[in-house]
Amino acid sequence: MVGTVNANHEHFEAGVRDMAIAQTEFPGWFERLPTPVSGLDNRRETFGYVGAPGVIKVFLEIRPLDSSIR
C-alpha cells in the first residue's frame, strides 16, 4: 500500500486509539474499512462508490500483491 499522511507521532497514536475504540463500539467496522476495486481497467468503478451507503474507503488494486516480495 502506498500513501501519505500529514501527521505527527501524537496524531498517529490518536488515530490508532480512535480506530480501536470504533472497532469496540462497532464490531466489524475495521474489516469493512477498505473497499477494493481490482485493476486499472475498472478504475472508473471507484467513483461509483463515492457517497455510497456503507463505503468508508475505496482503493484501487493495480495488481495482486506478490507474496515473494518483502
PyMOL Python script that loads the backbone (N, CA, C, O; Angstrom):
from pymol import cmd

cmd.read_pdbstr("""\
ATOM      1  N   MET A   1       0.852  -1.160   0.000  1.00  0.00           N
ATOM      2  CA  MET A   1       0.000   0.000   0.000  1.00  0.00           C
ATOM      3  C   MET A   1       0.900   1.226   0.000  1.00  0.00           C
ATOM      4  O   MET A   1       1.905   1.272   0.709  1.00  0.00           O
ATOM      5  N   VAL A   2       0.541   2.185  -0.775  1.00  0.00           N
ATOM      6  CA  VAL A   2       1.286   3.426  -0.852  1.00  0.00           C
ATOM      7  C   VAL A   2       0.350   4.560  -0.469  1.00  0.00           C
ATOM      8  O   VAL A   2      -0.783   4.631  -0.946  1.00  0.00           O
ATOM      9  N   GLY A   3       0.823   5.430   0.380  1.00  0.00           N
ATOM     10  CA  GLY A   3       0.003   6.563   0.772  1.00  0.00           C
ATOM     11  C   GLY A   3       0.841   7.577   1.515  1.00  0.00           C
ATOM     12  O   GLY A   3       2.007   7.332   1.823  1.00  0.00           O
ATOM     13  N   THR A   4       0.252   8.690   1.794  1.00  0.00           N
ATOM     14  CA  THR A   4       0.943   9.712   2.567  1.00  0.00           C
ATOM     15  C   THR A   4       0.030  10.184   3.688  1.00  0.00           C
ATOM     16  O   THR A   4      -1.195  10.129   3.585  1.00  0.00           O
ATOM     17  N   VAL A   5       0.650  10.641   4.742  1.00  0.00           N
ATOM     18  CA  VAL A   5      -0.085  11.167   5.883  1.00  0.00           C
ATOM     19  C   VAL A   5       0.644  12.413   6.361  1.00  0.00           C
ATOM     20  O   VAL A   5       1.867  12.414   6.504  1.00  0.00           O
ATOM     21  N   ASN A   6      -0.101  13.449   6.601  1.00  0.00           N
ATOM     22  CA  ASN A   6       0.477  14.672   7.123  1.00  0.00           C
ATOM     23  C   ASN A   6       0.109  14.741   8.601  1.00  0.00           C
ATOM     24  O   ASN A   6      -0.824  15.441   8.994  1.00  0.00           O
ATOM     25  N   ALA A   7       0.866  13.996   9.416  1.00  0.00           N
ATOM     26  CA  ALA A   7       0.562  13.935  10.842  1.00  0.00           C
ATOM     27  C   ALA A   7       1.841  13.647  11.619  1.00  0.00           C
ATOM     28  O   ALA A   7       2.796  13.075  11.094  1.00  0.00           O
ATOM     29  N   ASN A   8       1.831  14.056  12.871  1.00  0.00           N
ATOM     30  CA  ASN A   8       2.982  13.753  13.708  1.00  0.00           C
ATOM     31  C   ASN A   8       2.703  12.484  14.524  1.00  0.00           C
ATOM     32  O   ASN A   8       1.648  11.866  14.384  1.00  0.00           O
ATOM     33  N   HIS A   9       3.652  12.111  15.365  1.00  0.00           N
ATOM     34  CA  HIS A   9       3.550  10.881  16.146  1.00  0.00           C
ATOM     35  C   HIS A   9       2.306  10.877  17.036  1.00  0.00           C
ATOM     36  O   HIS A   9       1.626   9.856  17.143  1.00  0.00           O
ATOM     37  N   GLU A  10       2.010  11.990  17.663  1.00  0.00           N
ATOM     38  CA  GLU A  10       0.827  12.066  18.541  1.00  0.00           C
ATOM     39  C   GLU A  10      -0.461  11.862  17.751  1.00  0.00           C
ATOM     40  O   GLU A  10      -1.386  11.205  18.230  1.00  0.00           O
ATOM     41  N   HIS A  11      -0.528  12.421  16.543  1.00  0.00           N
ATOM     42  CA  HIS A  11      -1.716  12.238  15.709  1.00  0.00           C
ATOM     43  C   HIS A  11      -1.867  10.782  15.292  1.00  0.00           C
ATOM     44  O   HIS A  11      -2.979  10.256  15.251  1.00  0.00           O
ATOM     45  N   PHE A  12      -0.742  10.127  14.982  1.00  0.00           N
ATOM     46  CA  PHE A  12      -0.775   8.719  14.616  1.00  0.00           C
ATOM     47  C   PHE A  12      -1.321   7.890  15.777  1.00  0.00           C
ATOM     48  O   PHE A  12      -2.196   7.046  15.585  1.00  0.00           O
ATOM     49  N   GLU A  13      -0.800   8.134  16.983  1.00  0.00           N
ATOM     50  CA  GLU A  13      -1.275   7.404  18.159  1.00  0.00           C
ATOM     51  C   GLU A  13      -2.764   7.650  18.404  1.00  0.00           C
ATOM     52  O   GLU A  13      -3.499   6.726  18.755  1.00  0.00           O
ATOM     53  N   ALA A  14      -3.202   8.884  18.221  1.00  0.00           N
ATOM     54  CA  ALA A  14      -4.627   9.202  18.401  1.00  0.00           C
ATOM     55  C   ALA A  14      -5.475   8.456  17.368  1.00  0.00           C
ATOM     56  O   ALA A  14      -6.569   7.992  17.687  1.00  0.00           O
ATOM     57  N   GLY A  15      -4.981   8.339  16.144  1.00  0.00           N
ATOM     58  CA  GLY A  15      -5.705   7.608  15.112  1.00  0.00           C
ATOM     59  C   GLY A  15      -5.835   6.133  15.443  1.00  0.00           C
ATOM     60  O   GLY A  15      -6.900   5.543  15.264  1.00  0.00           O
ATOM     61  N   VAL A  16      -4.756   5.537  15.925  1.00  0.00           N
ATOM     62  CA  VAL A  16      -4.787   4.126  16.332  1.00  0.00           C
ATOM     63  C   VAL A  16      -5.781   3.937  17.470  1.00  0.00           C
ATOM     64  O   VAL A  16      -6.568   2.991  17.463  1.00  0.00           O
ATOM     65  N   ARG A  17      -5.745   4.835  18.441  1.00  0.00           N
ATOM     66  CA  ARG A  17      -6.666   4.767  19.581  1.00  0.00           C
ATOM     67  C   ARG A  17      -8.115   4.905  19.105  1.00  0.00           C
ATOM     68  O   ARG A  17      -8.986   4.148  19.533  1.00  0.00           O
ATOM     69  N   ASP A  18      -8.367   5.861  18.229  1.00  0.00           N
ATOM     70  CA  ASP A  18      -9.728   6.074  17.737  1.00  0.00           C
ATOM     71  C   ASP A  18     -10.243   4.869  16.947  1.00  0.00           C
ATOM     72  O   ASP A  18     -11.414   4.508  17.057  1.00  0.00           O
ATOM     73  N   MET A  19      -9.365   4.245  16.146  1.00  0.00           N
ATOM     74  CA  MET A  19      -9.793   3.062  15.400  1.00  0.00           C
ATOM     75  C   MET A  19     -10.090   1.901  16.339  1.00  0.00           C
ATOM     76  O   MET A  19     -11.025   1.137  16.101  1.00  0.00           O
ATOM     77  N   ALA A  20      -9.304   1.761  17.402  1.00  0.00           N
ATOM     78  CA  ALA A  20      -9.559   0.696  18.381  1.00  0.00           C
ATOM     79  C   ALA A  20     -10.902   0.925  19.087  1.00  0.00           C
ATOM     80  O   ALA A  20     -11.661  -0.019  19.306  1.00  0.00           O
ATOM     81  N   ILE A  21     -11.183   2.161  19.435  1.00  0.00           N
ATOM     82  CA  ILE A  21     -12.469   2.485  20.076  1.00  0.00           C
ATOM     83  C   ILE A  21     -13.615   2.207  19.109  1.00  0.00           C
ATOM     84  O   ILE A  21     -14.630   1.631  19.501  1.00  0.00           O
ATOM     85  N   ALA A  22     -13.460   2.611  17.851  1.00  0.00           N
ATOM     86  CA  ALA A  22     -14.510   2.378  16.853  1.00  0.00           C
ATOM     87  C   ALA A  22     -14.747   0.879  16.672  1.00  0.00           C
ATOM     88  O   ALA A  22     -15.894   0.451  16.543  1.00  0.00           O
ATOM     89  N   GLN A  23     -13.683   0.076  16.661  1.00  0.00           N
ATOM     90  CA  GLN A  23     -13.835  -1.370  16.496  1.00  0.00           C
ATOM     91  C   GLN A  23     -14.563  -1.963  17.700  1.00  0.00           C
ATOM     92  O   GLN A  23     -15.337  -2.908  17.546  1.00  0.00           O
ATOM     93  N   THR A  24     -14.327  -1.424  18.895  1.00  0.00           N
ATOM     94  CA  THR A  24     -15.012  -1.904  20.094  1.00  0.00           C
ATOM     95  C   THR A  24     -16.486  -1.522  20.063  1.00  0.00           C
ATOM     96  O   THR A  24     -17.348  -2.339  20.388  1.00  0.00           O
ATOM     97  N   GLU A  25     -16.774  -0.301  19.678  1.00  0.00           N
ATOM     98  CA  GLU A  25     -18.161   0.183  19.654  1.00  0.00           C
ATOM     99  C   GLU A  25     -18.954  -0.338  18.464  1.00  0.00           C
ATOM    100  O   GLU A  25     -20.167  -0.525  18.554  1.00  0.00           O
ATOM    101  N   PHE A  26     -18.271  -0.572  17.356  1.00  0.00           N
ATOM    102  CA  PHE A  26     -18.929  -1.024  16.124  1.00  0.00           C
ATOM    103  C   PHE A  26     -18.179  -2.234  15.577  1.00  0.00           C
ATOM    104  O   PHE A  26     -17.442  -2.110  14.599  1.00  0.00           O
ATOM    105  N   PRO A  27     -18.353  -3.403  16.194  1.00  0.00           N
ATOM    106  CA  PRO A  27     -17.605  -4.596  15.764  1.00  0.00           C
ATOM    107  C   PRO A  27     -17.760  -4.847  14.258  1.00  0.00           C
ATOM    108  O   PRO A  27     -18.849  -4.730  13.696  1.00  0.00           O
ATOM    109  N   GLY A  28     -16.640  -5.192  13.633  1.00  0.00           N
ATOM    110  CA  GLY A  28     -16.634  -5.474  12.207  1.00  0.00           C
ATOM    111  C   GLY A  28     -16.386  -4.258  11.335  1.00  0.00           C
ATOM    112  O   GLY A  28     -16.187  -4.388  10.127  1.00  0.00           O
ATOM    113  N   TRP A  29     -16.397  -3.075  11.937  1.00  0.00           N
ATOM    114  CA  TRP A  29     -16.198  -1.846  11.170  1.00  0.00           C
ATOM    115  C   TRP A  29     -14.856  -1.831  10.460  1.00  0.00           C
ATOM    116  O   TRP A  29     -14.765  -1.469   9.287  1.00  0.00           O
ATOM    117  N   PHE A  30     -13.822  -2.227  11.178  1.00  0.00           N
ATOM    118  CA  PHE A  30     -12.477  -2.133  10.618  1.00  0.00           C
ATOM    119  C   PHE A  30     -12.302  -3.055   9.412  1.00  0.00           C
ATOM    120  O   PHE A  30     -11.613  -2.698   8.456  1.00  0.00           O
ATOM    121  N   GLU A  31     -12.916  -4.230   9.449  1.00  0.00           N
ATOM    122  CA  GLU A  31     -12.827  -5.161   8.326  1.00  0.00           C
ATOM    123  C   GLU A  31     -13.536  -4.620   7.090  1.00  0.00           C
ATOM    124  O   GLU A  31     -13.187  -4.980   5.966  1.00  0.00           O
ATOM    125  N   ARG A  32     -14.530  -3.757   7.291  1.00  0.00           N
ATOM    126  CA  ARG A  32     -15.255  -3.168   6.170  1.00  0.00           C
ATOM    127  C   ARG A  32     -14.631  -1.862   5.690  1.00  0.00           C
ATOM    128  O   ARG A  32     -15.097  -1.272   4.715  1.00  0.00           O
ATOM    129  N   LEU A  33     -13.587  -1.413   6.363  1.00  0.00           N
ATOM    130  CA  LEU A  33     -12.955  -0.134   6.018  1.00  0.00           C
ATOM    131  C   LEU A  33     -12.526  -0.061   4.554  1.00  0.00           C
ATOM    132  O   LEU A  33     -12.930   0.869   3.857  1.00  0.00           O
ATOM    133  N   PRO A  34     -11.723  -1.008   4.064  1.00  0.00           N
ATOM    134  CA  PRO A  34     -11.322  -0.901   2.655  1.00  0.00           C
ATOM    135  C   PRO A  34     -12.326  -1.572   1.719  1.00  0.00           C
ATOM    136  O   PRO A  34     -12.789  -2.681   1.987  1.00  0.00           O
ATOM    137  N   THR A  35     -12.653  -0.905   0.641  1.00  0.00           N
ATOM    138  CA  THR A  35     -13.471  -1.477  -0.429  1.00  0.00           C
ATOM    139  C   THR A  35     -12.586  -1.544  -1.664  1.00  0.00           C
ATOM    140  O   THR A  35     -12.280  -0.514  -2.265  1.00  0.00           O
ATOM    141  N   PRO A  36     -12.171  -2.757  -2.050  1.00  0.00           N
ATOM    142  CA  PRO A  36     -11.238  -2.865  -3.178  1.00  0.00           C
ATOM    143  C   PRO A  36     -11.915  -2.810  -4.540  1.00  0.00           C
ATOM    144  O   PRO A  36     -13.035  -3.290  -4.713  1.00  0.00           O
ATOM    145  N   VAL A  37     -11.227  -2.227  -5.488  1.00  0.00           N
ATOM    146  CA  VAL A  37     -11.601  -2.268  -6.906  1.00  0.00           C
ATOM    147  C   VAL A  37     -10.363  -2.817  -7.608  1.00  0.00           C
ATOM    148  O   VAL A  37      -9.274  -2.263  -7.461  1.00  0.00           O
ATOM    149  N   SER A  38     -10.517  -3.889  -8.359  1.00  0.00           N
ATOM    150  CA  SER A  38      -9.368  -4.571  -8.956  1.00  0.00           C
ATOM    151  C   SER A  38      -9.092  -4.123 -10.383  1.00  0.00           C
ATOM    152  O   SER A  38      -9.982  -4.117 -11.234  1.00  0.00           O
ATOM    153  N   GLY A  39      -7.852  -3.753 -10.623  1.00  0.00           N
ATOM    154  CA  GLY A  39      -7.376  -3.471 -11.971  1.00  0.00           C
ATOM    155  C   GLY A  39      -7.642  -2.079 -12.487  1.00  0.00           C
ATOM    156  O   GLY A  39      -8.673  -1.473 -12.196  1.00  0.00           O
ATOM    157  N   LEU A  40      -6.693  -1.580 -13.259  1.00  0.00           N
ATOM    158  CA  LEU A  40      -6.825  -0.248 -13.843  1.00  0.00           C
ATOM    159  C   LEU A  40      -7.991  -0.161 -14.817  1.00  0.00           C
ATOM    160  O   LEU A  40      -8.567   0.911 -14.997  1.00  0.00           O
ATOM    161  N   ASP A  41      -8.345  -1.282 -15.448  1.00  0.00           N
ATOM    162  CA  ASP A  41      -9.475  -1.258 -16.376  1.00  0.00           C
ATOM    163  C   ASP A  41     -10.787  -0.919 -15.662  1.00  0.00           C
ATOM    164  O   ASP A  41     -11.740  -0.462 -16.293  1.00  0.00           O
ATOM    165  N   ASN A  42     -10.832  -1.140 -14.369  1.00  0.00           N
ATOM    166  CA  ASN A  42     -12.035  -0.871 -13.573  1.00  0.00           C
ATOM    167  C   ASN A  42     -11.927   0.410 -12.754  1.00  0.00           C
ATOM    168  O   ASN A  42     -12.729   0.636 -11.847  1.00  0.00           O
ATOM    169  N   ARG A  43     -10.953   1.242 -13.065  1.00  0.00           N
ATOM    170  CA  ARG A  43     -10.685   2.434 -12.244  1.00  0.00           C
ATOM    171  C   ARG A  43     -11.886   3.359 -12.133  1.00  0.00           C
ATOM    172  O   ARG A  43     -12.070   3.992 -11.093  1.00  0.00           O
ATOM    173  N   ARG A  44     -12.698   3.455 -13.157  1.00  0.00           N
ATOM    174  CA  ARG A  44     -13.862   4.343 -13.100  1.00  0.00           C
ATOM    175  C   ARG A  44     -14.891   3.857 -12.084  1.00  0.00           C
ATOM    176  O   ARG A  44     -15.695   4.643 -11.583  1.00  0.00           O
ATOM    177  N   GLU A  45     -14.864   2.574 -11.785  1.00  0.00           N
ATOM    178  CA  GLU A  45     -15.769   1.993 -10.795  1.00  0.00           C
ATOM    179  C   GLU A  45     -15.562   2.618  -9.412  1.00  0.00           C
ATOM    180  O   GLU A  45     -16.500   2.706  -8.620  1.00  0.00           O
ATOM    181  N   THR A  46     -14.331   3.050  -9.126  1.00  0.00           N
ATOM    182  CA  THR A  46     -14.052   3.632  -7.814  1.00  0.00           C
ATOM    183  C   THR A  46     -14.928   4.853  -7.551  1.00  0.00           C
ATOM    184  O   THR A  46     -15.330   5.091  -6.412  1.00  0.00           O
ATOM    185  N   PHE A  47     -15.227   5.628  -8.592  1.00  0.00           N
ATOM    186  CA  PHE A  47     -16.037   6.835  -8.418  1.00  0.00           C
ATOM    187  C   PHE A  47     -17.491   6.507  -8.109  1.00  0.00           C
ATOM    188  O   PHE A  47     -18.203   7.325  -7.528  1.00  0.00           O
ATOM    189  N   GLY A  48     -17.933   5.318  -8.494  1.00  0.00           N
ATOM    190  CA  GLY A  48     -19.290   4.896  -8.190  1.00  0.00           C
ATOM    191  C   GLY A  48     -19.516   4.660  -6.711  1.00  0.00           C
ATOM    192  O   GLY A  48     -20.657   4.643  -6.249  1.00  0.00           O
ATOM    193  N   TYR A  49     -18.445   4.478  -5.967  1.00  0.00           N
ATOM    194  CA  TYR A  49     -18.551   4.248  -4.532  1.00  0.00           C
ATOM    195  C   TYR A  49     -18.638   5.532  -3.718  1.00  0.00           C
ATOM    196  O   TYR A  49     -18.983   5.488  -2.537  1.00  0.00           O
ATOM    197  N   VAL A  50     -18.338   6.654  -4.316  1.00  0.00           N
ATOM    198  CA  VAL A  50     -18.343   7.925  -3.592  1.00  0.00           C
ATOM    199  C   VAL A  50     -19.751   8.196  -3.056  1.00  0.00           C
ATOM    200  O   VAL A  50     -20.708   8.306  -3.822  1.00  0.00           O
ATOM    201  N   GLY A  51     -19.860   8.299  -1.757  1.00  0.00           N
ATOM    202  CA  GLY A  51     -21.134   8.582  -1.115  1.00  0.00           C
ATOM    203  C   GLY A  51     -22.069   7.393  -0.995  1.00  0.00           C
ATOM    204  O   GLY A  51     -23.193   7.541  -0.516  1.00  0.00           O
ATOM    205  N   ALA A  52     -21.624   6.212  -1.424  1.00  0.00           N
ATOM    206  CA  ALA A  52     -22.476   5.027  -1.336  1.00  0.00           C
ATOM    207  C   ALA A  52     -22.622   4.586   0.120  1.00  0.00           C
ATOM    208  O   ALA A  52     -21.663   4.673   0.887  1.00  0.00           O
ATOM    209  N   PRO A  53     -23.801   4.116   0.510  1.00  0.00           N
ATOM    210  CA  PRO A  53     -24.014   3.669   1.892  1.00  0.00           C
ATOM    211  C   PRO A  53     -23.051   2.541   2.266  1.00  0.00           C
ATOM    212  O   PRO A  53     -22.851   1.604   1.493  1.00  0.00           O
ATOM    213  N   GLY A  54     -22.468   2.640   3.435  1.00  0.00           N
ATOM    214  CA  GLY A  54     -21.591   1.605   3.950  1.00  0.00           C
ATOM    215  C   GLY A  54     -20.162   1.638   3.442  1.00  0.00           C
ATOM    216  O   GLY A  54     -19.331   0.852   3.897  1.00  0.00           O
ATOM    217  N   VAL A  55     -19.858   2.527   2.511  1.00  0.00           N
ATOM    218  CA  VAL A  55     -18.499   2.606   1.970  1.00  0.00           C
ATOM    219  C   VAL A  55     -17.707   3.620   2.775  1.00  0.00           C
ATOM    220  O   VAL A  55     -18.135   4.761   2.948  1.00  0.00           O
ATOM    221  N   ILE A  56     -16.551   3.196   3.264  1.00  0.00           N
ATOM    222  CA  ILE A  56     -15.727   4.069   4.092  1.00  0.00           C
ATOM    223  C   ILE A  56     -14.507   4.554   3.312  1.00  0.00           C
ATOM    224  O   ILE A  56     -14.237   5.754   3.261  1.00  0.00           O
ATOM    225  N   LYS A  57     -13.768   3.617   2.703  1.00  0.00           N
ATOM    226  CA  LYS A  57     -12.545   3.959   1.971  1.00  0.00           C
ATOM    227  C   LYS A  57     -12.406   3.007   0.792  1.00  0.00           C
ATOM    228  O   LYS A  57     -12.450   1.790   0.971  1.00  0.00           O
ATOM    229  N   VAL A  58     -12.241   3.545  -0.403  1.00  0.00           N
ATOM    230  CA  VAL A  58     -12.099   2.744  -1.607  1.00  0.00           C
ATOM    231  C   VAL A  58     -10.639   2.769  -2.038  1.00  0.00           C
ATOM    232  O   VAL A  58      -9.988   3.813  -1.985  1.00  0.00           O
ATOM    233  N   PHE A  59     -10.129   1.621  -2.464  1.00  0.00           N
ATOM    234  CA  PHE A  59      -8.773   1.610  -3.009  1.00  0.00           C
ATOM    235  C   PHE A  59      -8.744   0.831  -4.310  1.00  0.00           C
ATOM    236  O   PHE A  59      -9.542  -0.080  -4.531  1.00  0.00           O
ATOM    237  N   LEU A  60      -7.825   1.203  -5.148  1.00  0.00           N
ATOM    238  CA  LEU A  60      -7.649   0.570  -6.443  1.00  0.00           C
ATOM    239  C   LEU A  60      -6.443  -0.356  -6.369  1.00  0.00           C
ATOM    240  O   LEU A  60      -5.316   0.095  -6.165  1.00  0.00           O
ATOM    241  N   GLU A  61      -6.687  -1.657  -6.536  1.00  0.00           N
ATOM    242  CA  GLU A  61      -5.614  -2.643  -6.533  1.00  0.00           C
ATOM    243  C   GLU A  61      -5.117  -2.779  -7.964  1.00  0.00           C
ATOM    244  O   GLU A  61      -5.831  -3.295  -8.823  1.00  0.00           O
ATOM    245  N   ILE A  62      -3.903  -2.322  -8.225  1.00  0.00           N
ATOM    246  CA  ILE A  62      -3.332  -2.344  -9.569  1.00  0.00           C
ATOM    247  C   ILE A  62      -3.098  -3.783 -10.014  1.00  0.00           C
ATOM    248  O   ILE A  62      -3.431  -4.163 -11.137  1.00  0.00           O
ATOM    249  N   ARG A  63      -2.532  -4.560  -9.132  1.00  0.00           N
ATOM    250  CA  ARG A  63      -2.346  -5.994  -9.374  1.00  0.00           C
ATOM    251  C   ARG A  63      -2.245  -6.679  -8.025  1.00  0.00           C
ATOM    252  O   ARG A  63      -1.906  -6.038  -7.030  1.00  0.00           O
ATOM    253  N   PRO A  64      -2.534  -7.972  -7.976  1.00  0.00           N
ATOM    254  CA  PRO A  64      -2.433  -8.682  -6.700  1.00  0.00           C
ATOM    255  C   PRO A  64      -1.023  -8.607  -6.114  1.00  0.00           C
ATOM    256  O   PRO A  64      -0.034  -8.610  -6.847  1.00  0.00           O
ATOM    257  N   LEU A  65      -0.949  -8.541  -4.820  1.00  0.00           N
ATOM    258  CA  LEU A  65       0.344  -8.477  -4.138  1.00  0.00           C
ATOM    259  C   LEU A  65       1.113  -9.767  -4.354  1.00  0.00           C
ATOM    260  O   LEU A  65       0.572 -10.856  -4.165  1.00  0.00           O
ATOM    261  N   ASP A  66       2.365  -9.648  -4.746  1.00  0.00           N
ATOM    262  CA  ASP A  66       3.239 -10.812  -4.929  1.00  0.00           C
ATOM    263  C   ASP A  66       3.821 -11.157  -3.575  1.00  0.00           C
ATOM    264  O   ASP A  66       4.602 -10.387  -3.016  1.00  0.00           O
ATOM    265  N   SER A  67       3.450 -12.302  -3.047  1.00  0.00           N
ATOM    266  CA  SER A  67       3.886 -12.684  -1.699  1.00  0.00           C
ATOM    267  C   SER A  67       5.383 -12.910  -1.614  1.00  0.00           C
ATOM    268  O   SER A  67       5.928 -12.957  -0.511  1.00  0.00           O
ATOM    269  N   SER A  68       6.072 -13.052  -2.748  1.00  0.00           N
ATOM    270  CA  SER A  68       7.519 -13.268  -2.699  1.00  0.00           C
ATOM    271  C   SER A  68       8.289 -11.973  -2.480  1.00  0.00           C
ATOM    272  O   SER A  68       9.477 -12.001  -2.159  1.00  0.00           O
ATOM    273  N   ILE A  69       7.603 -10.819  -2.654  1.00  0.00           N
ATOM    274  CA  ILE A  69       8.253  -9.525  -2.438  1.00  0.00           C
ATOM    275  C   ILE A  69       8.114  -9.164  -0.958  1.00  0.00           C
ATOM    276  O   ILE A  69       7.016  -9.196  -0.402  1.00  0.00           O
ATOM    277  N   ARG A  70       9.201  -8.831  -0.349  1.00  0.00           N
ATOM    278  CA  ARG A  70       9.143  -8.492   1.075  1.00  0.00           C
ATOM    279  C   ARG A  70       9.806  -7.171   1.301  1.00  0.00           C
ATOM    280  O   ARG A  70       9.868  -6.697   2.435  1.00  0.00           O
TER     281      ARG A  70
END
""", "prot")
cmd.dss("prot")
cmd.show_as("cartoon", "prot")
cmd.util.cbc("prot")
cmd.orient("prot")
